[in-house]
Amino acid sequence: MKEYDVVVVGSGSAMNVVEAIIEDNPKVKVAVIDKDEPGGICLTRGCIPSKILLYPAEVLRTIERAKEFGIATEVKRVDFKAVMGRMRRLIDADIDAIRRGLTSSQNIDYYHAPAEFASPYTMKVEDETIKGKMFLLGAGSRTVIPEVEGLEAAGYLTSDDVVRLTELPESLAVIGAGYIAAEYGHFFASMGSKVTIIGRNPQFIADEEPEVSALAKRELGKRIRILTNHEVTKVHRKGGGVGKVLTIRDRANGKSTAIEASEVLVAAGRSPTTDILHPERAGIKTDARGWIVVNEYLETSQPNVWALGDATGKHLFKHKANYDSQVVYYNAVLKRKVAADYHAVPRAIFTDPEIAAVGMGEVEAVKKNGAGKVVVGFYRYEDTAKGEAMNVRDYFVKIIADKDTSAILGAHVVGPQASVLIQEIVAAMYTETRSVSSIYQAMHIHPALSEVVERAAGSMVPVEHYHHMLKEYGLEAS
């Protein structure tokens, strides 16, 4: 039986800890186990390949808007194979580099195979049983596959599969209406597919503010058919086996209709992988859904076993997993007591329009603080010089703050460069006071798009006044 100082499940963000451990102790012995390609979900089939694909979609939309500025353009064709091939070359090069690093390291034994716990501090991997003094569990997550009659037999794609496509589907039905559905719906529609998004929730991208989701649905709906408050009840192959037929039910009135699509993409959320890992055999507790339970220091119920990233079920983003790896290093290796702080975890959706958010939404802020204790700052892109130059309409920044302390509670941006604009607000939320004044008192370049953040920060009004403004501008969600 092999024994290791550290056993790591997953080769994504957990490798940040491994690299630091090896630097501190050149004689340490580490087992790195990953049943999938090395590099973690984000690199191999998640955020990085999807953003490489989404950039050409952004370029296409920019070209299409050129006529607004007196520029005559024409897109003769989109070479889908070339778009996909570029992404694969970039991703495969990174995967190969990580694989070479894992297999050549004198400190690491790399197991490219599934693993499961046999008992505390003991795992079975391939034909071996290994033991470890410390465990780092960065096992990631996987796509939720809904129980839909005929779906398995008809066949479907997930976000794991679409990065391997070489032929553009003529039409695509997307089951789910969250981040992944929105992004891939935008991508395939830009490439030329006829896309239908089907979501059970009455709100498109349900985790976002209602007014943000409504605006995103309106704009994306110009190119994509978006059906909310609908569910897929059955899928079957068309006669001849080419294409699929989905039966969808309107959850409001119970009526069913059928739609046809060349392919089906399942993007209905993420689930844990603990049914493979079997942490219960090692005395590691999981919650009702199967996510690994950790304390504020990211240690599990079993001492010296730590979990990070998607495996904990909290904020399933790569940047959060990287943050977790820092917390784990401080606590597992340096033996400090650094609590994970998730008060300002940002997120972005790379659609057209782009969406970004951090912290609380308005409903949560009002529930926790009371309506009289919450103020909202709001400003539209078009009311800045840069926004006017860009000829954008209705896009905005929304900042939610505590009325008494001016501490920022959350923020939401919809429009060009939302993922960049949100970062100034995130930074303010990591200051000691978290005050919105640190934004509006700072000098901002004129005319730059960042002025829309500055002016939102300096335009705080009561919640009811904010909704009056939304109605006046025609932006209130129905």
Wavefront OBJ file of the C-alpha trace (Angstrom):
o trace
v 0.000 0.000 0.000
v 1.371 3.400 -0.985
v 1.312 6.176 1.569
v 1.339 9.864 0.773
v 1.715 13.099 2.675
v -1.129 14.572 0.638
v -3.822 12.973 -1.518
v -5.627 15.312 -3.911
v -8.850 14.484 -5.745
v -9.190 16.771 -8.751
v -6.544 18.625 -10.739
v -8.142 22.067 -10.873
v -7.853 24.700 -8.153
v -6.585 22.154 -5.603
v -3.306 22.205 -7.551
v -2.710 25.747 -6.269
v -2.302 24.211 -2.811
v -0.132 21.377 -4.123
v 2.260 23.780 -5.847
v 2.653 25.793 -2.641
v 3.184 22.631 -0.563
v 5.914 21.378 -2.907
v 7.611 24.773 -2.846
v 7.593 24.696 0.965
v 8.701 21.058 1.180
v 10.622 19.689 -1.834
v 10.527 16.156 -0.357
v 6.761 15.934 0.045
v 4.973 13.026 -1.660
v 1.618 13.776 -3.289
v -0.988 11.663 -5.075
v -3.088 13.588 -7.611
v -6.193 11.753 -8.789
v -8.471 12.875 -11.607
v -10.700 10.635 -13.701
v -11.029 13.356 -16.342
v -8.513 15.327 -18.361
v -6.091 17.236 -16.130
v -6.714 20.884 -15.413
v -10.168 20.800 -13.864
v -13.634 21.512 -15.244
v -13.000 25.196 -15.949
v -10.099 24.544 -18.306
v -11.150 21.296 -19.923
v -14.883 21.771 -20.576
v -16.167 24.771 -18.636
v -15.515 28.478 -18.379
v -12.360 28.769 -20.500
v -13.439 26.871 -23.642
v -16.892 28.453 -23.467
v -15.421 31.971 -23.295
v -13.077 31.213 -26.201
v -16.207 30.272 -28.159
v -18.241 33.233 -26.954
v -15.716 35.796 -28.141
v -16.392 35.078 -31.850
v -20.090 35.482 -31.032
v -19.294 38.888 -29.535
v -17.341 39.839 -32.664
v -20.276 38.835 -34.854
v -22.712 40.948 -32.860
v -20.358 43.937 -33.090
v -20.142 43.550 -36.866
v -23.925 43.351 -37.116
v -24.249 46.634 -35.214
v -21.706 48.426 -37.401
v -24.420 49.875 -39.649
v -25.639 51.938 -36.668
v -22.399 53.912 -36.982
v -22.398 54.344 -40.735
v -20.205 51.343 -41.445
v -21.364 48.949 -44.161
v -20.367 45.362 -43.420
v -21.316 41.885 -44.511
v -20.722 38.520 -42.835
v -20.349 36.099 -45.723
v -20.230 32.953 -43.596
v -19.243 31.542 -40.222
v -16.749 28.681 -40.301
v -17.992 26.679 -37.318
v -15.231 24.077 -37.666
v -12.604 26.823 -37.551
v -14.210 28.415 -34.481
v -14.280 25.072 -32.672
v -10.825 24.087 -33.921
v -9.234 27.252 -32.544
v -10.771 26.595 -29.143
v -9.622 22.984 -29.121
v -6.045 23.888 -30.066
v -5.799 26.399 -27.235
v -7.401 24.126 -24.645
v -5.583 20.958 -25.691
v -2.229 22.740 -25.484
v -2.954 23.763 -21.887
v -4.197 20.285 -20.967
v -1.077 18.684 -22.451
v 1.175 21.088 -20.547
v -0.547 20.232 -17.248
v -0.354 16.513 -18.020
v 3.385 16.786 -18.681
v 3.843 18.630 -15.412
v 1.952 15.993 -13.443
v 3.710 13.013 -14.996
v 7.208 14.492 -14.791
v 7.087 15.775 -11.215
v 9.281 13.904 -8.746
v 6.846 14.792 -5.983
v 3.629 13.642 -7.658
v 2.103 10.299 -8.545
v -0.616 11.059 -11.086
v -3.627 8.727 -11.271
v -5.837 9.285 -14.315
v -8.688 7.156 -12.998
v -11.785 7.256 -10.772
v -11.198 6.928 -7.039
v -13.351 6.154 -4.042
v -12.875 6.101 -0.308
v -12.514 2.684 1.289
v -12.186 3.935 4.877
v -10.892 7.044 6.662
v -7.714 8.328 4.979
v -7.756 5.388 2.547
v -8.777 5.318 -1.113
v -9.040 2.801 -3.903
v -7.767 4.000 -7.259
v -7.213 1.737 -10.250
v -5.923 -1.532 -8.763
v -4.253 0.124 -5.795
v -5.146 1.105 -2.268
v -3.485 4.300 -1.077
v -3.368 6.135 2.236
v -2.815 9.798 2.990
v -2.132 12.017 5.969
v -3.982 14.951 4.420
v -6.728 14.983 1.773
v -7.747 17.835 -0.504
v -11.102 17.212 -2.175
v -11.595 19.312 -5.278
v -13.800 16.795 -7.047
v -15.880 19.345 -8.965
v -19.456 18.836 -10.113
v -21.385 17.520 -13.072
v -24.480 18.308 -15.124
v -27.882 17.569 -13.615
v -29.798 15.280 -15.967
v -33.546 15.758 -15.406
v -35.866 12.793 -15.397
v -37.578 13.281 -18.745
v -39.310 10.421 -20.518
v -37.296 9.268 -23.535
v -34.400 11.687 -23.021
v -31.770 9.007 -22.506
v -32.907 7.003 -25.530
v -33.172 10.057 -27.784
v -29.713 11.268 -26.798
v -28.567 14.675 -25.621
v -25.556 16.941 -25.214
v -24.219 18.572 -22.048
v -21.689 21.358 -21.606
v -19.081 18.564 -21.465
v -19.999 17.471 -24.994
v -20.522 20.706 -26.907
v -16.815 21.565 -26.736
v -16.178 18.499 -28.930
v -18.678 19.330 -31.674
v -17.392 19.779 -35.213
v -20.715 20.269 -37.010
v -23.141 23.102 -36.255
v -26.606 21.826 -35.294
v -29.240 23.304 -37.569
v -31.459 23.736 -34.540
v -30.919 23.319 -30.811
v -33.337 22.896 -27.906
v -31.828 23.820 -24.541
v -33.334 22.305 -21.392
v -32.699 24.860 -18.661
v -32.616 28.659 -18.575
v -29.687 29.514 -16.318
v -26.130 30.735 -16.936
v -24.933 27.850 -19.101
v -28.155 27.750 -21.126
v -27.994 31.485 -21.767
v -24.339 31.471 -22.808
v -24.501 28.466 -25.117
v -27.867 29.605 -26.466
v -26.210 32.914 -27.392
v -23.205 31.152 -28.933
v -25.120 28.702 -31.112
v -27.604 31.359 -32.232
v -24.689 33.581 -33.251
v -23.135 30.716 -35.189
v -26.396 30.221 -37.099
v -28.414 27.612 -35.184
v -32.108 28.086 -34.529
v -32.173 27.984 -30.708
v -35.030 27.415 -28.266
v -34.401 27.731 -24.521
v -36.915 26.001 -22.237
v -36.920 26.903 -18.529
v -39.174 25.707 -15.706
v -38.847 28.916 -13.694
v -41.149 31.797 -14.652
v -38.043 34.016 -14.742
v -35.244 33.675 -17.288
v -31.868 33.326 -15.494
v -33.722 33.093 -12.204
v -30.766 33.963 -9.941
v -30.506 37.484 -11.376
v -32.582 40.559 -10.536
v -36.012 40.425 -12.234
v -35.393 43.635 -14.174
v -31.976 42.380 -15.343
v -33.444 39.053 -16.444
v -36.354 40.749 -18.220
v -34.002 42.995 -20.195
v -31.717 40.076 -21.048
v -34.707 38.022 -22.178
v -35.971 40.886 -24.319
v -32.626 41.367 -26.066
v -31.625 37.706 -26.409
v -35.194 36.952 -27.445
v -34.583 38.873 -30.654
v -32.376 35.961 -31.756
v -33.432 33.072 -29.512
v -36.843 31.645 -28.668
v -37.004 31.711 -24.865
v -39.817 29.813 -23.139
v -40.052 30.348 -19.387
v -42.453 28.571 -17.023
v -42.333 25.553 -19.345
v -41.013 22.063 -18.774
v -39.960 19.259 -21.086
v -42.065 16.175 -20.388
v -40.971 13.864 -23.192
v -38.316 13.528 -25.895
v -38.214 11.113 -28.811
v -36.338 10.730 -32.055
v -38.022 11.784 -35.256
v -38.880 9.193 -37.853
v -35.696 8.145 -39.595
v -33.680 8.957 -36.499
v -32.645 12.442 -37.644
v -33.523 15.098 -35.113
v -35.628 15.043 -31.979
v -39.124 16.021 -30.907
v -39.666 17.526 -27.465
v -43.036 17.698 -25.775
v -43.190 20.785 -23.585
v -45.854 21.740 -21.077
v -46.859 25.269 -20.157
v -46.823 25.217 -16.358
v -49.316 28.101 -16.222
v -52.148 26.509 -18.174
v -51.064 22.863 -18.476
v -51.176 22.865 -22.287
v -48.611 20.762 -24.148
v -46.983 21.492 -27.492
v -44.189 19.898 -29.500
v -41.018 21.423 -30.878
v -38.407 19.866 -33.134
v -34.647 20.248 -32.888
v -31.562 18.678 -34.429
v -29.932 18.392 -30.998
v -30.866 18.742 -27.341
v -28.551 20.459 -24.866
v -29.171 19.749 -21.181
v -28.176 22.735 -19.035
v -30.376 22.276 -15.976
v -27.829 22.931 -13.244
v -24.958 21.129 -11.530
v -24.844 18.231 -9.076
v -22.154 16.680 -6.839
v -19.904 13.731 -7.685
v -19.930 12.182 -4.242
v -21.773 9.079 -5.463
v -18.446 8.173 -7.103
v -16.232 9.359 -4.250
v -18.191 7.731 -1.371
v -17.019 10.149 1.350
v -19.367 8.512 3.855
v -16.955 5.569 4.058
v -14.328 7.978 5.356
v -16.523 9.663 7.932
v -16.972 12.747 5.729
v -20.420 14.283 6.012
v -22.461 15.452 3.036
v -25.679 17.459 2.900
v -29.048 16.261 1.609
v -28.017 16.878 -2.016
v -24.624 15.207 -1.659
v -22.347 18.260 -1.435
v -19.456 17.911 1.013
v -20.072 19.716 4.290
v -17.240 21.941 5.517
v -16.773 24.346 8.403
v -15.818 28.007 7.989
v -12.182 26.952 7.495
v -13.138 24.495 4.708
v -12.304 21.418 6.796
v -14.704 18.484 6.567
v -16.087 16.444 9.450
v -12.958 14.280 9.211
v -9.868 16.076 10.585
v -7.237 17.045 8.001
v -9.610 16.375 5.121
v -10.412 19.603 3.281
v -12.835 20.397 0.461
v -12.904 23.310 -1.963
v -14.533 24.633 -5.098
v -17.652 23.021 -6.543
v -17.361 20.052 -4.168
v -18.849 22.140 -1.333
v -21.856 23.211 -3.430
v -21.338 26.919 -2.707
v -20.785 29.449 -5.511
v -19.795 27.170 -8.376
v -17.290 29.508 -10.038
v -13.599 29.037 -10.818
v -12.593 32.285 -9.112
v -14.327 31.124 -5.939
v -12.509 27.776 -6.155
v -9.197 29.639 -6.472
v -10.121 31.692 -3.414
v -10.961 28.477 -1.553
v -7.517 27.112 -2.404
v -5.942 30.087 -0.604
v -8.101 29.503 2.472
v -7.226 25.788 2.471
v -3.511 26.566 2.179
v -3.655 28.983 5.114
v -5.522 26.515 7.304
v -4.375 23.044 6.227
v -0.716 23.852 5.608
v 0.102 26.981 7.624
v -2.254 25.951 10.467
v -3.926 29.323 10.688
v -7.617 29.947 11.360
v -8.733 31.905 8.300
v -12.484 31.757 7.732
v -13.836 31.713 4.188
v -15.687 34.945 3.441
v -18.231 34.834 0.620
v -19.923 38.203 1.134
v -18.738 39.476 -2.264
v -18.452 36.603 -4.739
v -18.847 38.119 -8.227
v -20.318 36.381 -11.247
v -20.815 37.140 -14.909
v -22.827 35.797 -17.828
v -21.141 36.366 -21.181
v -24.187 36.851 -23.355
v -25.316 39.837 -25.418
v -26.075 41.773 -23.280
v -23.412 40.818 -20.773
v -24.573 40.443 -17.159
v -22.605 40.683 -13.913
v -23.496 40.722 -10.229
v -22.028 40.548 -6.735
v -23.495 40.157 -3.276
v -27.158 40.450 -2.416
v -30.132 41.037 -4.632
v -32.727 43.626 -3.692
v -35.215 41.139 -2.208
v -32.574 39.560 0.041
v -31.263 42.950 1.147
v -34.727 44.195 2.059
v -35.531 40.945 3.864
v -32.356 41.147 5.969
v -32.245 44.902 6.570
v -35.834 46.096 6.148
v -37.164 48.192 3.275
v -36.487 51.475 5.079
v -32.838 50.563 5.620
v -31.981 49.862 1.966
v -31.184 52.351 -0.790
v -30.538 51.731 -4.479
v -28.233 53.555 -6.863
v -29.237 53.369 -10.528
v -27.788 54.777 -13.730
v -28.227 53.989 -17.399
v -25.361 53.584 -19.834
v -27.022 55.926 -22.349
v -26.946 58.788 -19.838
v -23.141 58.829 -19.918
v -21.038 60.266 -22.744
v -19.445 56.905 -23.545
v -22.780 55.099 -23.474
v -24.207 57.665 -25.866
v -21.208 57.192 -28.175
v -21.808 53.436 -28.115
v -25.486 53.937 -28.999
v -26.654 51.544 -26.290
v -30.156 51.714 -24.845
v -31.703 50.609 -21.537
v -28.583 48.959 -20.076
v -27.818 49.956 -16.495
v -25.918 49.621 -13.227
v -27.753 48.956 -9.961
v -26.013 49.241 -6.577
v -27.748 48.202 -3.355
v -26.494 49.709 -0.077
v -27.270 50.081 3.603
v -28.992 53.434 4.127
v -27.294 54.171 7.458
v -23.712 52.983 6.835
v -23.516 53.300 3.022
v -22.026 49.793 2.984
v -22.543 48.111 -0.379
v -24.744 45.039 -0.051
v -24.827 44.010 -3.705
v -24.640 45.237 -7.273
v -25.991 44.240 -10.679
v -24.912 45.316 -14.151
v -26.434 44.532 -17.528
v -24.774 45.815 -20.683
v -21.415 45.946 -22.501
v -18.370 45.148 -20.357
v -20.539 44.284 -17.332
v -17.941 41.760 -16.130
v -15.306 44.531 -16.116
v -17.480 47.271 -14.614
v -18.556 45.090 -11.663
v -14.966 44.731 -10.469
v -14.754 48.303 -9.148
v -17.755 47.536 -6.958
v -16.281 44.196 -5.848
v -13.084 45.986 -4.802
v -15.094 48.506 -2.770
v -16.876 45.644 -1.019
v -13.496 44.349 0.167
v -12.540 47.609 1.879
v -12.970 47.976 5.633
v -16.159 50.054 5.459
v -17.459 48.630 2.130
v -18.798 52.134 1.571
v -20.277 53.247 -1.724
v -18.548 56.595 -1.138
v -15.200 55.045 -2.104
v -16.590 54.804 -5.641
v -18.253 58.174 -6.159
v -15.512 60.116 -4.357
v -12.847 58.633 -6.636
v -11.958 60.471 -9.841
v -13.161 58.619 -12.910
v -11.883 59.082 -16.441
v -14.194 61.098 -18.684
v -15.623 59.989 -20.984
v -15.211 56.337 -20.009
v -17.798 53.643 -19.454
v -16.785 53.422 -15.784
v -18.679 56.691 -15.220
v -21.901 54.694 -15.217
v -20.689 52.954 -12.031
v -19.589 56.253 -10.481
v -22.953 57.869 -11.155
v -24.946 54.901 -9.900
v -22.915 55.051 -6.688
v -23.750 58.743 -6.299
v -27.470 58.362 -7.021
v -28.822 56.484 -4.012
v -32.606 56.574 -3.581
v -35.186 54.627 -1.520
v -36.319 51.299 -2.964
v -39.781 52.583 -3.897
v -38.247 55.540 -5.761
v -36.005 53.130 -7.671
v -39.006 51.152 -8.885
v -40.756 54.346 -9.889
v -37.724 55.117 -12.094
v -37.797 51.640 -13.607
v -41.453 52.084 -14.551
v -40.718 55.502 -16.019
v -37.981 54.007 -18.205
v -40.041 50.951 -19.121
v -37.599 48.588 -17.395
v -39.758 47.191 -14.586
v -40.108 43.428 -14.853
v -43.694 42.397 -15.542
l 1 2 3 4 5 6 7 8 9 10 11 12 13 14 15 16 17 18 19 20 21 22 23 24 25 26 27 28 29 30 31 32 33 34 35 36 37 38 39 40 41 42 43 44 45 46 47 48 49 50 51 52 53 54 55 56 57 58 59 60 61 62 63 64 65 66 67 68 69 70 71 72 73 74 75 76 77 78 79 80 81 82 83 84 85 86 87 88 89 90 91 92 93 94 95 96 97 98 99 100 101 102 103 104 105 106 107 108 109 110 111 112 113 114 115 116 117 118 119 120 121 122 123 124 125 126 127 128 129 130 131 132 133 134 135 136 137 138 139 140 141 142 143 144 145 146 147 148 149 150 151 152 153 154 155 156 157 158 159 160 161 162 163 164 165 166 167 168 169 170 171 172 173 174 175 176 177 178 179 180 181 182 183 184 185 186 187 188 189 190 191 192 193 194 195 196 197 198 199 200 201 202 203 204 205 206 207 208 209 210 211 212 213 214 215 216 217 218 219 220 221 222 223 224 225 226 227 228 229 230 231 232 233 234 235 236 237 238 239 240 241 242 243 244 245 246 247 248 249 250 251 252 253 254 255 256 257 258 259 260 261 262 263 264 265 266 267 268 269 270 271 272 273 274 275 276 277 278 279 280 281 282 283 284 285 286 287 288 289 290 291 292 293 294 295 296 297 298 299 300 301 302 303 304 305 306 307 308 309 310 311 312 313 314 315 316 317 318 319 320 321 322 323 324 325 326 327 328 329 330 331 332 333 334 335 336 337 338 339 340 341 342 343 344 345 346 347 348 349 350 351 352 353 354 355 356 357 358 359 360 361 362 363 364 365 366 367 368 369 370 371 372 373 374 375 376 377 378 379 380 381 382 383 384 385 386 387 388 389 390 391 392 393 394 395 396 397 398 399 400 401 402 403 404 405 406 407 408 409 410 411 412 413 414 415 416 417 418 419 420 421 422 423 424 425 426 427 428 429 430 431 432 433 434 435 436 437 438 439 440 441 442 443 444 445 446 447 448 449 450 451 452 453 454 455 456 457 458 459 460 461 462 463 464 465 466 467 468 469 470 471 472 473 474 475 476 477 478
